[in-house]
């Protein structure tokens, strides 16, 4: 499936044609978003696919989870592999993003209080404000679609059914403890 996607991106007919095309390139840039979804083929990708790329290539992978230690321990990758964790934006960076999105300055504090610098949340709130007009004073209650979108993205990336059950249990109460969560889930290691 991955090679078919590469073939489609390169505009060739099949996986073999994609590999041939890659082998003929002097340099290549490959960007992969949601790399977490490639977990089942991660070892193959690192050990078999990457060595087929030109030496002048650059591969950028983005995902929600940190790369496995196999990436840094792989002697073939040595000093050419760099993991860069991304964090929420600082207040100054958040304000700059809001200014770029033409969010009125008087809205910034309320937006930062709600988003805590989360880039997607900032962009979604800026979109809400731009559609509502300058008269809207932002509150989380006036943006249920933002909360719904963020929640959907959080739930879509739950790593296991155990995590999903824990989230479902936590959603039912305002405060819980590890012991209560363990009892609710009938799990000795919540």
C-alpha positions as CSV (number, residue, x, y, z in Angstrom):
1,X,0.0,0.0,0.0
2,X,2.8,2.4,0.8
3,X,4.6,1.7,-2.5
4,X,1.3,2.2,-4.4
5,X,0.9,5.6,-2.7
6,X,4.5,6.5,-3.7
7,X,3.8,5.4,-7.3
8,X,0.6,7.5,-7.3
9,X,2.5,10.5,-6.0
10,X,5.2,10.1,-8.6
11,X,2.6,9.6,-11.4
12,X,3.8,6.1,-12.4
13,X,1.8,2.9,-12.8
14,X,2.9,0.6,-10.1
15,X,5.3,0.0,-7.2
16,X,8.1,-1.4,-9.3
17,X,8.0,1.7,-11.6
18,X,8.1,3.9,-8.5
19,X,11.2,2.1,-7.1
20,X,12.9,2.4,-10.6
21,X,12.1,6.1,-10.7
22,X,13.4,6.7,-7.2
23,X,16.6,4.8,-8.1
24,X,17.2,7.1,-11.1
25,X,16.9,10.4,-9.1
26,X,20.0,12.2,-8.0
27,X,18.1,13.7,-5.0
28,X,14.6,13.3,-3.5
29,X,12.5,14.9,-0.8
30,X,9.9,12.7,0.8
31,X,7.5,14.0,3.4
32,X,5.3,11.7,5.4
33,X,2.5,13.0,7.7
34,X,0.8,10.8,10.3
35,X,3.8,8.5,10.3
36,X,2.3,6.8,13.4
37,X,-0.1,5.0,10.9
38,X,3.0,3.3,9.4
39,X,3.9,1.5,12.6
40,X,3.2,-2.0,11.0
41,X,5.8,-1.3,8.3
42,X,8.2,0.9,10.2
43,X,11.0,-1.6,10.4
44,X,10.7,-2.4,6.7
45,X,10.6,1.4,5.9
46,X,13.8,2.0,7.9
47,X,15.7,-1.1,6.9
48,X,14.7,-1.6,3.3
49,X,13.0,1.4,1.8
50,X,15.2,4.2,3.1
51,X,18.5,2.6,1.8
52,X,16.9,2.7,-1.7
53,X,16.7,6.5,-1.7
54,X,19.4,8.6,-3.2
55,X,22.2,9.7,-0.8
56,X,21.2,13.3,-1.4
57,X,17.6,12.7,-0.3
58,X,15.8,14.2,2.6
59,X,13.0,12.4,4.4
60,X,10.8,14.3,6.8
61,X,8.3,12.3,8.9
62,X,5.7,13.8,11.2
63,X,3.7,12.0,13.8
64,X,2.1,12.3,17.2
65,X,4.4,9.8,18.8
66,X,8.1,10.0,19.2
67,X,10.1,7.7,16.9
68,X,11.1,4.4,18.4
69,X,14.6,4.0,19.8
70,X,15.3,1.7,16.8
71,X,15.8,4.9,14.7
72,X,18.5,6.3,17.0
73,X,20.1,2.9,17.6
74,X,20.3,2.0,13.9
75,X,24.1,2.3,13.0
76,X,23.2,2.9,9.3
77,X,21.4,6.1,10.2
78,X,24.1,7.3,12.6
79,X,24.2,11.1,12.7
80,X,21.8,11.7,9.8
81,X,18.7,11.0,11.8
82,X,17.3,13.9,13.9
83,X,14.2,13.8,15.9
84,X,12.7,17.2,16.7
85,X,9.8,17.2,19.2
86,X,7.3,20.0,18.6
87,X,5.5,21.7,21.5
88,X,2.7,24.1,21.8
89,X,3.5,27.6,20.6
90,X,4.8,30.1,23.2
91,X,2.5,33.0,24.0
92,X,4.5,35.3,21.7
93,X,4.3,32.8,18.8
94,X,0.6,32.2,19.5
95,X,-0.1,36.0,19.3
96,X,1.9,36.2,16.1
97,X,-0.2,33.4,14.6
98,X,-3.4,35.2,15.7
99,X,-2.2,38.5,14.2
100,X,-1.4,36.7,10.9
101,X,-5.0,35.3,11.0
102,X,-6.3,38.8,11.7
103,X,-7.8,38.0,15.1
104,X,-8.3,41.3,16.9
105,X,-5.8,42.0,19.7
106,X,-8.6,42.2,22.4
107,X,-9.4,38.6,21.7
108,X,-5.9,37.2,22.2
109,X,-6.0,36.6,25.9
110,X,-9.3,34.6,25.8
111,X,-8.0,32.6,22.9
112,X,-4.7,31.8,24.6
113,X,-6.5,30.9,27.8
114,X,-8.5,28.3,25.8
115,X,-5.9,26.9,23.5
116,X,-2.7,27.1,25.6
117,X,-0.8,27.5,22.3
118,X,-2.0,24.4,20.6
119,X,-1.4,25.2,16.9
120,X,-4.5,23.4,15.6
121,X,-6.7,24.9,18.3
122,X,-5.4,28.4,17.5
123,X,-6.1,28.0,13.8
124,X,-9.6,26.6,14.4
125,X,-10.5,29.4,16.9
126,X,-9.1,32.0,14.5
127,X,-11.4,30.6,11.8
128,X,-14.4,30.8,14.2
129,X,-13.6,34.4,14.9
130,X,-13.1,35.4,11.3
131,X,-16.5,33.9,10.3
132,X,-18.4,35.3,13.4
133,X,-17.1,38.9,12.9
134,X,-15.4,41.4,15.1
135,X,-18.4,41.7,17.4
136,X,-18.0,38.2,18.8
137,X,-16.2,38.1,22.2
138,X,-14.6,34.6,22.1
139,X,-15.5,32.1,24.8
140,X,-15.1,28.3,24.5
141,X,-18.9,28.0,24.6
142,X,-19.2,30.0,21.4
143,X,-17.0,27.5,19.6
144,X,-18.5,24.0,20.0
145,X,-17.2,22.9,16.6
146,X,-13.6,23.7,17.8
147,X,-14.0,21.5,20.8
148,X,-15.7,18.8,18.7
149,X,-12.9,18.8,16.1
150,X,-10.1,18.7,18.8
151,X,-11.9,15.9,20.6
152,X,-12.4,13.9,17.4
153,X,-8.7,14.2,16.6
154,X,-7.7,13.1,20.1
155,X,-10.0,10.1,20.0
156,X,-9.0,9.1,16.5
157,X,-5.4,8.7,17.7
158,X,-6.0,6.6,20.8
159,X,-3.2,4.0,20.7
160,X,-5.3,1.0,22.0
161,X,-8.7,-0.2,23.2
162,X,-7.4,0.0,26.8
163,X,-6.6,3.7,26.3
164,X,-10.1,4.3,24.7
165,X,-11.8,2.5,27.7
166,X,-9.8,4.7,30.1
167,X,-10.8,7.9,28.2
168,X,-14.4,6.8,28.2
169,X,-14.3,6.2,32.0
170,X,-12.6,9.6,32.6
171,X,-15.2,11.3,30.5
172,X,-17.9,10.2,32.9
173,X,-16.5,11.9,36.1
174,X,-14.9,15.3,36.8
175,X,-12.1,13.8,39.0
176,X,-10.7,10.4,39.2
177,X,-7.7,8.6,40.7
178,X,-5.6,5.8,39.5
179,X,-7.3,3.4,42.0
180,X,-10.8,4.5,40.9
181,X,-9.9,4.1,37.2
182,X,-8.5,0.7,37.9
183,X,-11.7,-0.4,39.7
184,X,-13.9,1.1,36.9
185,X,-12.0,-0.7,34.2
186,X,-11.3,-3.9,36.2
187,X,-7.7,-3.3,35.3
188,X,-4.8,-3.9,37.8
189,X,-2.6,-1.5,35.9
190,X,-4.7,1.6,34.9
